Amino acid sequence: MSQPTPTQVAILIGGRSTRMGRDKALIERGGVPQVLHLSRLLAPFSARAPLWVGPPSAALRRHPCATESATSPWVPDRGGDRGERQGPLAGLVGLVDHCRDADFLVVAVDMFGLAAEAVQWLLAQRAVCRERGRFAVWPRLPERPFGEPLCAWYQRDALMLMAEHFTLGERALHRALPAGYRHEVAVPAALIPCFANINEPEALSLFVRE
């Protein structure tokens, strides 16, 4: 029997944080920046140290937590070496270039409500995903047009398909991985806050006390 493919955690750090007004990766969580908080939370689910994906802000590069990048390698977006900013799909595609022997648990750095039990639930959906011949698990939140692609699990084959679409000019995640390739599953009511994208200070106050 073949061994299961290991899962590599990847934290997307490349957003502009325009609505938040400051770098979301550096917002304090229990005395450490959010990106480091997530790295420590997710490390038990990762075959290797979590990756930080995308162009870091100048402030993040200077921050003392960047010294932990020795154990959390930084991965550029595809095209990032040319100074291009092409959205989160470029970060996912960059993972294909960096890591060739893993599937991926991808988490955006703005998932301030994420908890271990939510990650456990998400990863438990892999079995049904494989049974149905799908390549990714996207948790589905109420009143969303499609599942959440930035707190999701991807087989490597899914990202390779997305890379093909990226090369052809696609930049929208839901079109880069068509519905027939992804397993979308409703998030249990108790876990819905864990999957919220927090982009504004008012929403952040519900999750983080500073």
Backbone as CSV, one residue per row, in Angstrom:
resi,resn,N_x,N_y,N_z,CA_x,CA_y,CA_z,C_x,C_y,C_z
1,MET,0.847,-1.198,0.000,0.000,0.000,0.000,0.882,1.248,0.000
2,SER,0.597,2.168,-0.899,1.396,3.387,-0.984,1.136,4.295,0.201
3,GLN,2.160,5.031,0.585,2.038,5.971,1.690,1.268,7.212,1.241
4,PRO,0.428,7.791,2.127,-0.291,9.015,1.749,0.673,10.164,1.509
5,THR,0.310,11.028,0.589,1.135,12.197,0.304,1.126,13.136,1.508
6,PRO,2.294,13.611,1.951,2.316,14.521,3.103,1.637,15.849,2.776
7,THR,1.144,16.503,3.809,0.515,17.816,3.657,1.474,18.899,4.122
8,GLN,1.649,19.889,3.279,2.491,21.048,3.583,1.594,22.250,3.856
9,VAL,1.762,22.882,5.003,1.021,24.105,5.320,1.666,25.288,4.618
10,ALA,0.830,26.154,4.043,1.302,27.372,3.378,0.427,28.543,3.818
11,ILE,1.050,29.593,4.351,0.339,30.778,4.832,0.557,31.904,3.830
12,LEU,-0.548,32.423,3.274,-0.469,33.488,2.277,-0.333,34.841,2.972
13,ILE,0.753,35.553,2.703,1.051,36.804,3.413,1.073,38.012,2.497
14,GLY,0.730,37.854,1.215,1.041,38.888,0.235,-0.004,39.958,-0.001
15,GLY,-1.104,39.987,0.772,-2.116,41.008,0.522,-1.652,42.412,0.873
16,ARG,-2.346,43.408,0.332,-1.961,44.797,0.566,-2.447,45.342,1.918
17,SER,-3.429,44.695,2.548,-3.993,45.142,3.835,-4.552,46.558,3.755
18,THR,-5.085,46.935,2.596,-5.563,48.309,2.381,-6.703,48.658,3.332
19,ARG,-7.700,47.787,3.441,-8.856,48.078,4.306,-8.499,48.024,5.779
20,MET,-7.549,47.173,6.145,-7.134,47.090,7.546,-6.304,48.295,7.946
21,GLY,-5.561,48.872,7.010,-4.743,50.041,7.302,-3.380,49.726,7.872
22,ARG,-3.054,48.459,8.017,-1.733,48.028,8.485,-1.540,46.571,8.084
23,ASP,-0.309,46.126,8.176,0.021,44.774,7.726,-0.649,43.746,8.632
24,LYS,-1.568,42.962,8.072,-2.286,41.972,8.872,-1.343,40.906,9.428
25,ALA,-0.268,40.624,8.723,0.676,39.604,9.195,1.327,39.992,10.514
26,LEU,1.381,41.295,10.816,2.089,41.770,12.008,1.170,42.138,13.169
27,ILE,-0.125,41.985,13.023,-1.040,42.279,14.130,-0.783,41.297,15.262
28,GLU,-0.666,41.816,16.473,-0.265,41.003,17.621,-1.348,40.018,18.029
29,ARG,-0.920,38.779,18.300,-1.787,37.727,18.825,-1.070,37.078,20.002
30,GLY,-1.466,37.413,21.214,-0.816,36.811,22.373,0.662,37.100,22.448
31,GLY,1.042,38.287,22.015,2.440,38.698,22.104,3.294,38.358,20.898
32,VAL,2.693,37.723,19.883,3.455,37.435,18.665,2.639,37.885,17.454
33,PRO,3.287,38.177,16.325,2.553,38.584,15.127,1.650,37.467,14.606
34,GLN,0.589,37.851,13.927,-0.383,36.892,13.394,0.271,35.809,12.552
35,VAL,1.239,36.167,11.703,1.850,35.163,10.842,2.571,34.108,11.671
36,LEU,3.163,34.514,12.781,3.850,33.557,13.641,2.845,32.754,14.470
37,HIS,1.769,33.420,14.906,0.694,32.727,15.610,0.139,31.597,14.739
38,LEU,-0.158,31.893,13.469,-0.677,30.871,12.565,0.350,29.771,12.318
39,SER,1.607,30.140,12.179,2.646,29.134,11.944,2.688,28.130,13.080
40,ARG,2.604,28.633,14.305,2.647,27.737,15.462,1.363,26.913,15.577
41,LEU,0.214,27.529,15.272,-1.056,26.807,15.314,-1.081,25.659,14.308
42,LEU,-0.532,25.914,13.118,-0.655,24.977,12.009,0.508,23.989,11.907
43,ALA,1.586,24.239,12.620,2.760,23.362,12.521,2.439,21.889,12.765
44,PRO,1.555,21.539,13.728,1.263,20.110,13.935,0.582,19.431,12.750
45,PHE,0.016,20.209,11.841,-0.685,19.639,10.689,0.210,19.576,9.448
46,SER,1.450,20.012,9.559,2.331,20.160,8.405,3.465,19.152,8.455
47,ALA,3.765,18.548,7.312,4.863,17.589,7.240,6.214,18.261,7.486
48,ARG,6.307,19.528,7.108,7.519,20.322,7.345,7.089,21.668,7.908
49,ALA,8.042,22.516,8.230,7.709,23.833,8.756,6.789,24.570,7.786
50,PRO,5.776,25.289,8.289,4.884,26.040,7.399,5.652,27.018,6.511
51,LEU,5.167,27.177,5.292,5.732,28.132,4.342,5.009,29.462,4.467
52,TRP,5.727,30.561,4.239,5.125,31.890,4.134,5.179,32.271,2.661
53,VAL,4.023,32.519,2.067,3.926,32.641,0.611,3.498,34.047,0.210
54,GLY,4.264,34.643,-0.702,3.905,35.957,-1.225,4.938,36.999,-0.869
55,PRO,4.809,38.190,-1.440,5.772,39.256,-1.173,5.555,39.866,0.202
56,PRO,6.502,39.738,1.136,6.336,40.333,2.461,6.463,41.845,2.405
57,SER,5.767,42.519,3.305,5.925,43.970,3.410,7.317,44.288,3.942
58,ALA,7.730,45.533,3.757,9.022,45.951,4.295,9.035,45.806,5.821
59,ALA,7.895,46.105,6.462,7.822,45.990,7.922,7.977,44.546,8.371
60,LEU,7.398,43.612,7.643,7.544,42.205,8.009,8.980,41.740,7.820
61,ARG,9.610,42.187,6.765,11.017,41.815,6.555,11.898,42.293,7.703
62,ARG,11.569,43.462,8.273,12.391,44.025,9.346,12.036,43.470,10.723
63,HIS,10.877,42.872,10.844,10.391,42.462,12.158,11.223,41.298,12.709
64,PRO,11.431,41.262,14.033,12.196,40.146,14.620,11.636,38.771,14.293
65,CYS,10.320,38.668,14.047,9.753,37.351,13.741,10.299,36.802,12.438
66,ALA,10.863,37.667,11.588,11.402,37.202,10.317,12.579,36.262,10.523
67,THR,13.195,36.306,11.703,14.287,35.376,11.970,13.774,33.936,11.998
68,GLU,12.467,33.758,12.268,11.900,32.413,12.245,11.670,31.926,10.827
69,SER,11.938,32.786,9.842,11.778,32.335,8.459,12.791,31.256,8.111
70,ALA,13.811,31.088,8.973,14.748,29.983,8.757,14.037,28.644,8.900
71,THR,12.988,28.612,9.733,12.206,27.389,9.888,10.876,27.481,9.141
72,SER,10.473,28.674,8.723,9.296,28.864,7.874,9.752,29.522,6.579
73,PRO,10.187,28.742,5.592,10.761,29.324,4.377,9.788,30.252,3.662
74,TRP,10.326,31.298,3.080,9.535,32.264,2.325,9.478,31.805,0.872
75,VAL,8.295,31.797,0.300,8.092,31.351,-1.083,7.505,32.517,-1.876
76,PRO,8.130,32.929,-2.973,7.589,34.043,-3.754,6.393,33.621,-4.599
77,ASP,5.513,34.592,-4.869,4.491,34.384,-5.885,5.157,34.079,-7.218
78,ARG,4.462,33.340,-8.077,4.966,33.227,-9.443,4.881,34.606,-10.092
79,GLY,5.966,35.028,-10.693,6.026,36.367,-11.275,6.467,37.413,-10.282
80,GLY,6.621,37.042,-8.997,6.995,38.019,-7.982,8.372,38.597,-8.174
81,ASP,9.261,37.839,-8.843,10.602,38.347,-9.095,10.598,39.485,-10.102
82,ARG,9.458,39.672,-10.796,9.355,40.785,-11.757,8.581,41.962,-11.171
83,GLY,8.284,41.870,-9.859,7.599,42.968,-9.207,6.112,43.009,-9.477
84,GLU,5.544,41.932,-10.019,4.126,41.902,-10.347,3.308,41.499,-9.128
85,ARG,2.106,42.067,-8.998,1.158,41.662,-7.958,-0.096,41.174,-8.660
86,GLN,-0.315,39.866,-8.612,-1.362,39.282,-9.429,-2.385,38.525,-8.604
87,GLY,-2.450,38.784,-7.297,-3.464,38.179,-6.468,-3.052,36.841,-5.888
88,PRO,-3.953,36.243,-5.089,-3.592,35.017,-4.374,-3.316,33.828,-5.270
89,LEU,-3.892,33.799,-6.471,-3.608,32.678,-7.364,-2.119,32.586,-7.676
90,ALA,-1.457,33.716,-7.788,-0.014,33.708,-8.051,0.744,33.049,-6.910
91,GLY,0.241,33.215,-5.663,0.874,32.560,-4.528,0.682,31.055,-4.566
92,LEU,-0.542,30.613,-4.877,-0.789,29.178,-4.956,0.062,28.535,-6.053
93,VAL,0.160,29.209,-7.166,0.959,28.676,-8.270,2.440,28.645,-7.885
94,GLY,2.865,29.608,-7.094,4.246,29.604,-6.622,4.588,28.370,-5.811
95,LEU,3.599,27.807,-5.119,3.837,26.585,-4.352,4.225,25.428,-5.251
96,VAL,3.640,25.358,-6.428,3.980,24.295,-7.377,5.455,24.378,-7.743
97,ASP,5.963,25.584,-7.892,7.360,25.771,-8.262,8.298,25.376,-7.125
98,HIS,7.829,25.537,-5.877,8.708,25.365,-4.717,8.709,23.943,-4.175
99,CYS,7.567,23.292,-4.144,7.413,22.029,-3.419,6.778,20.997,-4.348
100,ARG,7.483,19.910,-4.618,7.045,18.953,-5.627,6.578,17.618,-5.050
101,ASP,6.537,17.488,-3.731,6.234,16.178,-3.155,5.194,16.258,-2.042
102,ALA,4.250,17.208,-2.142,3.276,17.371,-1.063,1.948,17.863,-1.616
103,ASP,0.900,17.609,-0.840,-0.353,18.322,-0.983,-0.285,19.528,-0.053
104,PHE,-1.298,20.416,-0.098,-1.164,21.688,0.599,-2.409,22.049,1.400
105,LEU,-2.182,22.482,2.627,-3.194,23.169,3.421,-2.856,24.650,3.334
106,VAL,-3.704,25.407,2.641,-3.450,26.823,2.381,-4.323,27.662,3.297
107,VAL,-3.715,28.644,3.967,-4.436,29.514,4.895,-3.992,30.951,4.660
108,ALA,-4.950,31.854,4.464,-4.628,33.272,4.342,-4.296,33.838,5.715
109,VAL,-3.396,34.794,5.747,-2.946,35.341,7.026,-4.049,36.097,7.757
110,ASP,-5.140,36.447,7.051,-6.220,37.190,7.704,-7.281,36.292,8.340
111,MET,-6.971,34.995,8.523,-7.902,34.087,9.191,-7.686,34.186,10.704
112,PHE,-8.145,35.281,11.298,-7.869,35.549,12.713,-8.668,34.658,13.653
113,GLY,-9.748,34.062,13.172,-10.549,33.203,14.025,-10.200,31.730,13.932
114,LEU,-9.218,31.390,13.122,-8.918,29.984,12.877,-8.497,29.279,14.167
115,ALA,-9.017,28.061,14.353,-8.706,27.258,15.530,-8.370,25.840,15.090
116,ALA,-7.678,25.117,15.952,-7.227,23.771,15.612,-8.397,22.863,15.247
117,GLU,-9.535,22.992,15.956,-10.660,22.114,15.652,-11.223,22.355,14.249
118,ALA,-11.126,23.601,13.766,-11.567,23.901,12.401,-10.628,23.257,11.378
119,VAL,-9.339,23.283,11.656,-8.375,22.650,10.757,-8.594,21.140,10.735
120,GLN,-8.829,20.556,11.898,-9.084,19.120,11.969,-10.321,18.752,11.151
121,TRP,-11.374,19.556,11.274,-12.586,19.292,10.494,-12.298,19.387,8.999
122,LEU,-11.579,20.428,8.588,-11.270,20.623,7.174,-10.496,19.429,6.621
123,LEU,-9.461,18.998,7.324,-8.648,17.902,6.831,-9.407,16.577,6.840
124,ALA,-10.393,16.459,7.705,-11.203,15.240,7.729,-12.039,15.087,6.462
125,GLN,-12.232,16.185,5.721,-13.038,16.130,4.491,-12.260,15.556,3.313
126,ARG,-10.964,15.290,3.496,-10.149,14.794,2.380,-10.631,13.432,1.881
127,ALA,-11.108,12.603,2.788,-11.523,11.256,2.379,-12.662,11.311,1.370
128,VAL,-13.685,12.113,1.649,-14.806,12.239,0.720,-14.347,12.905,-0.574
129,CYS,-13.465,13.868,-0.443,-12.920,14.542,-1.625,-12.293,13.527,-2.575
130,ARG,-11.484,12.638,-2.030,-10.812,11.633,-2.862,-11.816,10.633,-3.429
131,GLU,-12.790,10.225,-2.587,-13.806,9.272,-3.061,-14.563,9.813,-4.268
132,ARG,-14.774,11.123,-4.293,-15.533,11.740,-5.376,-14.657,12.156,-6.554
133,GLY,-13.372,11.840,-6.465,-12.482,12.173,-7.557,-12.209,13.652,-7.688
134,ARG,-12.341,14.393,-6.587,-12.060,15.836,-6.601,-10.621,16.081,-6.140
135,PHE,-10.138,17.290,-6.395,-8.739,17.618,-6.132,-8.530,18.605,-4.988
136,ALA,-9.601,19.141,-4.432,-9.455,20.162,-3.397,-10.687,20.185,-2.512
137,VAL,-10.506,20.619,-1.265,-11.615,20.839,-0.335,-11.730,22.335,-0.089
138,TRP,-12.891,22.896,-0.450,-13.186,24.305,-0.173,-14.340,24.358,0.827
139,PRO,-14.129,24.819,2.046,-15.236,24.930,2.999,-16.238,25.990,2.540
140,ARG,-17.512,25.637,2.649,-18.572,26.524,2.141,-19.241,27.258,3.292
141,LEU,-19.238,28.584,3.235,-19.874,29.433,4.241,-21.242,29.876,3.746
142,PRO,-22.170,30.169,4.666,-23.513,30.585,4.248,-23.482,31.820,3.356
143,GLU,-24.343,31.815,2.350,-24.561,32.964,1.473,-23.332,33.337,0.654
144,ARG,-22.376,32.419,0.524,-21.243,32.641,-0.366,-21.513,31.959,-1.704
145,PRO,-21.083,32.558,-2.819,-21.360,31.942,-4.120,-20.581,30.666,-4.369
146,PHE,-19.441,30.506,-3.693,-18.661,29.275,-3.795,-17.835,29.132,-2.525
147,GLY,-17.145,28.006,-2.385,-16.388,27.726,-1.174,-15.220,28.677,-0.975
148,GLU,-14.621,28.599,0.209,-13.493,29.455,0.586,-12.194,28.844,0.052
149,PRO,-11.554,29.500,-0.938,-10.341,28.929,-1.523,-9.061,29.254,-0.764
150,LEU,-9.144,30.168,0.211,-7.934,30.612,0.906,-7.843,30.108,2.337
151,CYS,-8.693,29.148,2.668,-8.495,28.313,3.850,-8.976,26.942,3.401
152,ALA,-8.133,26.237,2.699,-8.559,25.076,1.924,-7.416,24.080,1.801
153,TRP,-7.794,22.853,1.416,-6.800,21.804,1.165,-6.771,21.504,-0.325
154,TYR,-5.552,21.366,-0.863,-5.360,21.116,-2.288,-4.442,19.923,-2.503
155,GLN,-4.869,18.994,-3.347,-3.907,18.053,-3.892,-2.965,18.819,-4.816
156,ARG,-1.771,18.309,-4.939,-0.817,18.971,-5.831,-1.368,19.069,-7.250
157,ASP,-2.109,18.040,-7.686,-2.676,18.069,-9.041,-3.596,19.267,-9.242
158,ALA,-4.297,19.675,-8.178,-5.176,20.843,-8.281,-4.359,22.091,-8.591
159,LEU,-3.244,22.252,-7.887,-2.432,23.447,-8.115,-1.745,23.406,-9.475
160,MET,-1.428,22.221,-9.946,-0.842,22.123,-11.293,-1.859,22.554,-12.345
161,LEU,-3.131,22.152,-12.165,-4.178,22.605,-13.082,-4.347,24.120,-13.001
162,MET,-4.330,24.656,-11.795,-4.460,26.102,-11.622,-3.277,26.833,-12.251
163,ALA,-2.094,26.214,-12.182,-0.916,26.820,-12.798,-1.069,26.909,-14.313
164,GLU,-1.680,25.873,-14.914,-1.926,25.914,-16.355,-2.844,27.079,-16.711
165,HIS,-3.908,27.253,-15.931,-4.841,28.353,-16.192,-4.184,29.705,-15.941
166,PHE,-3.331,29.777,-14.923,-2.601,31.014,-14.633,-1.722,31.406,-15.815
167,THR,-1.036,30.424,-16.385,-0.162,30.679,-17.535,-0.947,31.209,-18.729
168,LEU,-2.216,30.782,-18.819,-3.074,31.235,-19.919,-3.737,32.578,-19.632
169,GLY,-3.450,33.167,-18.460,-3.939,34.503,-18.156,-5.041,34.577,-17.111
170,GLU,-5.489,33.427,-16.588,-6.550,33.435,-15.578,-5.997,33.930,-14.243
171,ARG,-6.784,34.747,-13.537,-6.378,35.233,-12.222,-7.441,34.990,-11.153
172,ALA,-8.631,34.534,-11.537,-9.710,34.274,-10.582,-9.610,32.834,-10.084
173,LEU,-9.590,32.664,-8.761,-9.409,31.337,-8.188,-10.524,30.374,-8.581
174,HIS,-11.773,30.837,-8.561,-12.877,29.927,-8.811,-12.949,29.492,-10.273
175,ARG,-12.332,30.251,-11.171,-12.264,29.820,-12.567,-11.011,28.998,-12.840
176,ALA,-9.960,29.239,-12.073,-8.725,28.472,-12.257,-8.894,27.024,-11.820
177,LEU,-9.824,26.778,-10.865,-10.140,25.410,-10.451,-11.653,25.245,-10.566
178,PRO,-12.143,24.797,-11.715,-13.594,24.698,-11.943,-14.293,23.817,-10.916
179,ALA,-15.599,24.012,-10.776,-16.382,23.367,-9.723,-16.260,21.848,-9.746
180,GLY,-16.114,21.258,-10.902,-16.036,19.802,-10.988,-14.784,19.206,-10.390
181,TYR,-13.808,20.058,-10.079,-12.547,19.575,-9.519,-12.460,19.777,-8.008
182,ARG,-13.408,20.468,-7.423,-13.306,20.784,-5.998,-14.506,20.235,-5.226
183,HIS,-14.243,19.829,-3.998,-15.275,19.341,-3.088,-15.629,20.485,-2.147
184,GLU,-16.831,21.023,-2.295,-17.290,22.102,-1.426,-18.226,21.511,-0.382
185,VAL,-17.953,21.785,0.880,-18.720,21.189,1.968,-19.091,22.282,2.964
186,ALA,-20.348,22.278,3.402,-20.834,23.309,4.320,-20.108,23.224,5.657
187,VAL,-19.702,24.375,6.157,-19.028,24.449,7.451,-20.055,24.286,8.564
188,PRO,-19.792,23.442,9.551,-20.710,23.342,10.693,-20.898,24.697,11.368
189,ALA,-22.104,24.944,11.871,-22.439,26.258,12.428,-21.444,26.713,13.481
190,ALA,-21.008,25.800,14.337,-20.108,26.178,15.424,-18.737,26.620,14.933
191,LEU,-18.367,26.222,13.711,-17.038,26.535,13.183,-17.036,27.705,12.210
192,ILE,-18.202,28.243,11.877,-18.260,29.324,10.886,-17.356,30.506,11.237
193,PRO,-17.305,30.975,12.499,-16.411,32.106,12.802,-14.941,31.814,12.523
194,CYS,-14.555,30.542,12.546,-13.154,30.184,12.308,-12.715,30.459,10.873
195,PHE,-13.678,30.506,9.957,-13.350,30.633,8.545,-13.608,32.042,8.003
196,ALA,-13.784,32.997,8.868,-14.042,34.374,8.439,-12.755,35.053,7.976
197,ASN,-12.828,35.751,6.842,-11.736,36.631,6.402,-11.907,37.970,7.100
198,ILE,-10.913,38.413,7.830,-11.004,39.648,8.607,-10.163,40.710,7.907
199,ASN,-10.845,41.682,7.309,-10.149,42.686,6.492,-10.252,44.105,7.030
200,GLU,-11.073,44.326,8.062,-11.302,45.680,8.548,-11.150,45.732,10.069
201,PRO,-10.735,46.873,10.616,-10.516,46.977,12.070,-11.743,46.626,12.899
202,GLU,-12.935,46.991,12.425,-14.143,46.713,13.197,-14.350,45.209,13.354
203,ALA,-14.140,44.456,12.292,-14.282,43.005,12.368,-13.165,42.388,13.205
204,LEU,-11.976,42.944,13.102,-10.844,42.424,13.864,-11.097,42.487,15.359
205,SER,-11.786,43.525,15.819,-12.021,43.719,17.254,-12.830,42.580,17.857
206,LEU,-13.571,41.832,17.029,-14.346,40.707,17.517,-13.469,39.503,17.825
207,PHE,-12.266,39.488,17.276,-11.384,38.325,17.425,-10.124,38.621,18.230
208,VAL,-9.668,39.859,18.181,-8.350,40.189,18.763,-8.504,41.365,19.724
209,ARG,-8.014,41.197,20.940,-7.968,42.300,21.902,-6.517,42.790,21.975
210,GLU,-6.354,44.097,21.694,-4.985,44.657,21.656,-4.822,45.689,22.781
